[in-house]
């Protein structure tokens, strides 16, 4: 893959989902931190991640 190229799986995500993935990585994979950032409960953040995994 060329430098700067976006992987196909990431390019196929909606913008909102791509931002979630970015925030998740920046939070070092902490769903607790993601839940705090989005103002939702941990189970809600987990559900969103599970749905993203299914899309990918």
Buried (B, 14 or more C-beta within 10 A) or exposed (E): EEEEEEEEEEEEBEEEBBEBBEEBEEBEEEBEBBBEBEEBEEEBBBEBBEEBEEEE
